[in-house]
Amino acid sequence: MFSGTNLPTKKIVCLCLVMSVTLVGTMVALGSDPTETQKAENAFFRGSHLLSRDNMTEALPALEEAVSLDPENVKFKRVLAIAYNNYGIRLSKEGKTLQGLRFFEKALGVEPEDAEIRTNFINACLQAVSASDDKVNENDKIYFLKKVLEINPKDSAAKKALAALLNNASIVKGAVSTGQDEIKQMEDALALDPSNPGIKKNLGVAYYNQALEKGKNGEIQEEIDLLRKSMKLVPKVALTERELAKALSNLAVIKGKAGDFETQISLLKQSLELTPNEAVTQKNLAGAYNNYAVSPGPLSFADRVANLESALKLDPKNKLTHSNLSNALTKESVSEYKAGKISKAVSLLEKALKNDPQNKAAQTNLATIYHNQALNFGEQDKHEQEIQFLSKALAISPDSPQIKSDLALAYNDLAVSLDKKGDVKQQINLLTKAAKLAPENKVIQENLTKAKQKETSKTTKTEPSKSATGKKK
């Protein structure tokens, strides 16, 4: 708790009465009632006479009566204000601090623009702050300091003193229950003394405690707002950071269930900024990226892929995300292929199979593209390239009889093209591969036999090799 601010003592001065008082009362005609003005003058005469004898207890009621009867009379008001002021000084000197303050306040009420009375009232209020609570209780101190700031809003001493009192009062109340009233008092205190670290800390704790209550009641957004306020006042408190991270994650779950994946992702990222190594939050963020990527909506292909890749960075072994990425890439490859962008389609399908080697659609589509490219090379008698692409196709679809047959024929055709070069060993190697792929093809078997005969007998003249029968598809 903070004690009241020690304020410099400022002198409170007595005000002098400068007036001429006639010692004879106003005469009233026999049988007639005195007028209000006459009553006022009589009361003022009586009060002034008593005042001159220092009889305050009787003088003040008489002077009050005079002002009440003639409220516009400047002289009456001036004398009453001075009397209040001087009586306030007397009471203060007698140790009756609160009673003295009340009379200073009365003096100001009668003459609010009088500079000396204003100064005396302000100085008396500031001095009263240091008084013990049995003389001026905390509520009265707060009341009078607020009065001071009404007169002079820039009074720094009053601000600091009031800030300390409001802070202390809110702590006492907060020990029972940190409600909105207590927090409002602390906020008012901080507004008066914004650089006070103690008040900042106390208000930060109050925000934190109220945040926990909001969280228990399921008011998660309010909990987050209060925790943010607490962190702004008292940064880098691990306990507050953990609670905020947890609240952000809880709200993210709610947003995700409602289909608001963008907000969910944002909240989870904020949570991880506070607790970077939180495994559950990382997995939740990965799931949010995945769900956003596969959700219906206007997301572009690039955005879907980016979200899925972000998910895999956080959860690299997640099979579902790999499968979703593979499907997205496969779908896009079809569009690229139809647009004539074969290389792009191949690249997408290769990436799709890298993420999910069991993706049947990707397997079929990539094998088909490789097969078609191979056939194009074959028609141009570019058999090496033909074999290269058919081998890729067969690696993807090893059970395809058509690809096996076409690859066997490609090996055979390349072997036949080597006949003129006399590279018999290479012919035998190629035809052996062809025979394994198409053991029922008699032409390939015949060419292989002839090639082997050439190898064993270089001098034996053989008939020219035949092209294998069968049409590649």
Secondary structure by P-SEA (a helix, b strand, c coil): ccccccccbbbbbbbbbbcccccccccccccccccaaaaaaaaaaaaaaaaaacccaaaaaaaaaaaaaccccaaaaaaaaaaaaaaaaaaaaacaaaaaaaaaaaaaaaccccaaaaaaaaaaaaaacccccccccaaaaaaaaaaaaaacccaaaaaaaaaaaaaaaaaaaaaacccaaaaaaaaaaaaaccccaaaaaaaaaaaaaaaaaaaaacaaaaaaaaaaaaaaaccccaaaaaaaaaaaaaaaaaaaaacaaaaaaaaaaaaaaaccccaaaaaaaaaaaaaaaaccccccaaaaaaaaaaaaaaccccaaaaaaaaaaaaaaaaaaaaacaaaaaaaaaaaaaaacccaaaaaaaaaaaaaaaaaaaaaacaaaaaaaaaaaaaaaccccaaaaaaaaaaaaaaaaaaccccaaaaaaaaaaaaaaaccccaaaaaaaaaaaaaaaccccccccccccccccc
